[in-house]
Amino acid sequence: MKSFLVDVRNTLVPGHDTKHGPLPPLLVIMTLTTGLVDAFSYLTLGHVFVANMTGNIVFLGFALAGAHGFSITASLGAIAAFIVGAAFGGRLNSLFARHRGRLLSVTTFIQAWFFGASVVLAVLAPRLVSGGYRYSLIGVLGIAMGLQNAVARKLAVPDLTTTVLTLTITGIAADQTVEGGQGPKFGRRGVAISSMFIGGLIGAVLVLHVAIYYPLLVALCATVIIVLAITPLRNSEADWTRA
């Protein structure tokens, strides 16, 4: 239990001399935004995710089989937008390969603009989002989340991929402490799972009981917090900044 709490603390409040510096808590916030935007997209855009591409591949199969409520074009649109965002993220990874702080700063600044555009679109859209608003939101959010996923992959903080939890959950079950070995990072993995869950829960509550654009507004605010936190460290030469 003590090691679990220590791991949680080191993830949320890392010391300045840690391998990944301030990146873990910032990636936890990004994981929270994933839950928020996927709650919005699934509940308002018609059974489609903008961050979880595994789900969209399955949904595409459902749609091709004729299952009610699933759309071939929506699933393909989300996948295409995500690929565009991931490709853009790959370009940023090349440009800022030597400094993880600058990479995250530029990425979240750009992502904040996409989230801002999505808030505007969601405010203007009718309660039942359809037509041009629906596909515009899928496109904008898909690009934003593809960008996030590519950059989180480059930052390479273990168990904090920000969008995929399958391997995280697998690690909790599969990685067992062996004599002379290192036990699984239950704390960090638990934080990652909890942040995604909390984001999805908050997003669903806001969509169902407040207004459909609120999850995107919260995601925008969270991203701005990351920008404000990481931008002053753009010129840091600490060890954690190196890829």
C-alpha positions as CSV (number, residue, x, y, z in Angstrom):
1,M,0.0,0.0,0.0
2,K,2.8,2.4,0.8
3,S,4.5,1.8,-2.5
4,F,1.2,2.4,-4.3
5,L,0.7,5.8,-2.5
6,V,4.3,6.7,-3.2
7,D,3.8,5.9,-6.9
8,V,0.6,8.0,-7.0
9,R,2.4,10.9,-5.4
10,N,5.4,10.7,-7.7
11,T,3.0,10.7,-10.7
12,L,0.9,13.7,-9.6
13,V,3.7,15.7,-7.8
14,P,7.0,14.6,-9.3
15,G,10.3,15.9,-8.0
16,H,12.5,18.1,-10.1
17,D,15.2,15.5,-10.3
18,T,12.9,12.7,-11.8
19,K,13.4,11.2,-15.2
20,H,10.3,12.7,-16.7
21,G,10.1,16.0,-14.7
22,P,6.7,17.7,-14.8
23,L,5.5,15.5,-17.7
24,P,3.5,12.9,-15.8
25,P,0.9,15.2,-14.1
26,L,0.5,17.1,-17.4
27,L,-0.2,13.8,-19.3
28,V,-2.7,12.9,-16.6
29,I,-4.6,16.1,-17.4
30,M,-4.4,15.1,-21.1
31,T,-5.8,11.7,-20.2
32,L,-8.7,13.5,-18.5
33,T,-9.4,15.5,-21.6
34,T,-9.6,12.2,-23.6
35,G,-12.5,11.1,-21.4
36,L,-14.2,14.4,-21.8
37,V,-14.1,14.6,-25.6
38,D,-14.9,10.9,-26.1
39,A,-17.9,11.3,-23.9
40,F,-19.0,14.3,-26.0
41,S,-18.4,12.5,-29.3
42,Y,-20.1,9.3,-28.4
43,L,-23.1,10.8,-26.8
44,T,-23.7,13.7,-29.2
45,L,-22.2,12.7,-32.5
46,G,-23.8,9.3,-32.9
47,H,-21.8,6.4,-31.6
48,V,-18.4,7.5,-32.7
49,F,-15.1,8.2,-30.8
50,V,-12.6,10.9,-31.7
51,A,-9.8,9.5,-29.5
52,N,-10.3,5.7,-29.3
53,M,-9.7,4.4,-32.8
54,T,-10.0,0.8,-31.7
55,G,-13.6,1.5,-30.9
56,N,-14.1,3.2,-34.3
57,I,-12.7,0.2,-36.1
58,V,-15.3,-2.0,-34.3
59,F,-18.1,0.5,-34.9
60,L,-17.2,0.5,-38.6
61,G,-17.7,-3.3,-38.6
62,F,-21.1,-2.8,-36.8
63,A,-22.1,-0.2,-39.4
64,L,-21.2,-2.4,-42.3
65,A,-23.3,-5.2,-40.8
66,G,-26.3,-2.8,-40.7
67,A,-26.4,-2.3,-36.9
68,H,-28.7,0.6,-35.9
69,G,-27.2,3.8,-34.7
70,F,-23.7,3.3,-36.3
71,S,-22.5,5.3,-39.3
72,I,-19.9,4.2,-41.8
73,T,-19.1,7.8,-42.8
74,A,-18.8,9.0,-39.2
75,S,-16.4,6.1,-38.3
76,L,-14.3,6.6,-41.4
77,G,-14.3,10.4,-40.9
78,A,-13.1,10.0,-37.3
79,I,-10.3,7.6,-38.4
80,A,-9.2,9.9,-41.3
81,A,-9.2,13.0,-39.1
82,F,-7.2,11.1,-36.4
83,I,-4.6,10.0,-39.0
84,V,-4.2,13.6,-40.2
85,G,-3.7,14.8,-36.6
86,A,-1.2,11.9,-36.0
87,A,0.7,12.8,-39.1
88,F,0.9,16.5,-38.0
89,G,2.1,15.3,-34.6
90,G,4.8,13.2,-36.3
91,R,6.0,16.3,-38.0
92,L,6.1,18.2,-34.7
93,N,8.0,15.2,-33.2
94,S,10.7,15.7,-35.8
95,L,10.9,19.4,-35.4
96,F,11.2,19.3,-31.6
97,A,12.8,15.9,-31.2
98,R,15.5,17.1,-28.8
99,H,13.3,18.9,-26.3
100,R,10.3,17.3,-24.8
101,G,9.2,20.5,-23.1
102,R,9.0,22.5,-26.3
103,L,7.3,19.6,-28.0
104,L,4.5,19.5,-25.4
105,S,4.2,23.3,-25.3
106,V,3.7,23.7,-29.0
107,T,1.4,20.7,-29.2
108,T,-0.9,21.8,-26.5
109,F,-1.0,25.4,-27.8
110,I,-2.2,24.0,-31.2
111,Q,-4.5,21.6,-29.6
112,A,-6.1,24.4,-27.6
113,W,-7.0,26.2,-30.8
114,F,-8.7,23.0,-32.1
115,F,-10.6,22.6,-28.9
116,G,-11.6,26.3,-29.1
117,A,-13.0,25.8,-32.6
118,S,-14.9,22.7,-31.3
119,V,-16.5,24.7,-28.5
120,V,-17.7,27.3,-31.1
121,L,-19.1,24.6,-33.3
122,A,-20.8,22.9,-30.4
123,V,-22.4,26.1,-29.2
124,L,-23.7,26.9,-32.6
125,A,-25.0,23.4,-33.3
126,P,-28.6,22.3,-32.4
127,R,-29.2,20.0,-29.6
128,L,-29.3,17.1,-32.0
129,V,-26.0,17.6,-33.7
130,S,-26.2,16.5,-37.4
131,G,-25.1,17.4,-40.9
132,G,-22.2,19.8,-41.3
133,Y,-21.8,20.5,-37.6
134,R,-21.5,16.8,-36.9
135,Y,-18.7,16.1,-39.4
136,S,-17.0,19.4,-38.6
137,L,-16.8,18.4,-34.9
138,I,-15.6,14.9,-35.8
139,G,-12.9,16.4,-38.0
140,V,-11.7,19.1,-35.6
141,L,-11.7,16.8,-32.5
142,G,-10.2,13.8,-34.5
143,I,-7.3,15.9,-35.6
144,A,-6.7,17.3,-32.1
145,M,-6.7,13.8,-30.5
146,G,-4.5,12.3,-33.3
147,L,-2.0,15.1,-32.6
148,Q,-2.2,14.4,-28.9
149,N,-1.7,10.6,-29.3
150,A,1.3,11.0,-31.6
151,V,3.1,13.4,-29.3
152,A,2.3,11.4,-26.1
153,R,3.9,8.4,-27.9
154,K,7.0,10.5,-28.6
155,L,7.2,11.8,-25.0
156,A,7.2,8.1,-23.9
157,V,6.3,8.4,-20.3
158,P,5.5,4.8,-19.3
159,D,1.8,4.0,-18.7
160,L,0.7,7.5,-19.7
161,T,-0.3,7.2,-23.3
162,T,-3.3,9.6,-22.7
163,T,-5.7,7.7,-25.0
164,V,-5.3,4.0,-24.8
165,L,-5.8,2.0,-21.5
166,T,-5.9,-1.6,-22.8
167,L,-2.2,-2.2,-22.2
168,T,-2.3,-0.3,-18.9
169,I,-5.0,-2.6,-17.6
170,T,-3.2,-5.6,-19.0
171,G,0.0,-4.5,-17.2
172,I,-1.8,-4.3,-13.8
173,A,-2.9,-7.9,-14.2
174,A,0.1,-9.4,-16.0
175,D,3.1,-7.7,-14.3
176,Q,3.7,-9.6,-11.1
177,T,6.4,-8.9,-8.6
178,V,9.1,-11.6,-8.9
179,E,12.0,-12.1,-6.6
180,G,14.7,-9.6,-7.3
181,G,12.4,-7.8,-9.8
182,Q,10.4,-4.6,-9.8
183,G,6.7,-4.7,-9.1
184,P,4.1,-3.2,-11.5
185,K,3.5,0.5,-11.3
186,F,0.0,0.2,-9.8
187,G,0.0,3.8,-8.7
188,R,0.7,5.5,-12.0
189,R,-1.5,3.0,-13.9
190,G,-4.3,3.6,-11.4
191,V,-4.0,7.3,-11.9
192,A,-4.2,6.9,-15.7
193,I,-7.3,4.7,-15.5
194,S,-9.0,7.0,-12.9
195,S,-8.3,10.2,-14.9
196,M,-9.9,8.7,-18.0
197,F,-12.9,7.4,-16.0
198,I,-13.4,10.8,-14.3
199,G,-13.1,12.6,-17.6
200,G,-15.7,10.3,-19.2
201,L,-18.0,10.6,-16.1
202,I,-17.8,14.4,-16.0
203,G,-18.3,14.6,-19.8
204,A,-21.4,12.5,-19.7
205,V,-22.9,14.4,-16.8
206,L,-22.3,17.7,-18.5
207,V,-23.7,16.5,-21.9
208,L,-26.8,14.9,-20.3
209,H,-27.6,17.4,-17.6
210,V,-26.0,20.8,-18.5
211,A,-25.1,21.6,-22.1
212,I,-23.5,19.6,-24.8
213,Y,-20.6,22.0,-25.3
214,Y,-19.5,22.0,-21.6
215,P,-17.2,18.9,-21.9
216,L,-15.3,20.6,-24.7
217,L,-15.1,23.8,-22.7
218,V,-13.6,21.9,-19.8
219,A,-11.2,20.2,-22.1
220,L,-10.1,23.6,-23.5
221,C,-9.5,24.9,-20.0
222,A,-7.5,21.9,-19.1
223,T,-5.4,22.2,-22.2
224,V,-4.7,25.9,-21.5
225,I,-3.6,24.9,-18.0
226,I,-1.0,22.6,-19.6
227,V,0.1,25.3,-21.9
228,L,0.6,27.7,-19.0
229,A,2.5,25.1,-17.0
230,I,4.9,23.9,-19.6
231,T,5.6,27.1,-21.6
232,P,7.9,28.6,-19.0
233,L,10.0,25.4,-19.2
234,R,10.6,25.7,-23.0
235,N,14.2,26.7,-22.4
236,S,15.0,24.4,-19.6
237,E,18.1,22.2,-19.9
238,A,17.1,19.7,-17.3
239,D,17.6,16.0,-18.0
240,W,13.8,15.3,-18.4
241,T,13.7,17.6,-21.5
242,R,15.9,15.2,-23.5
243,A,14.2,12.6,-25.6
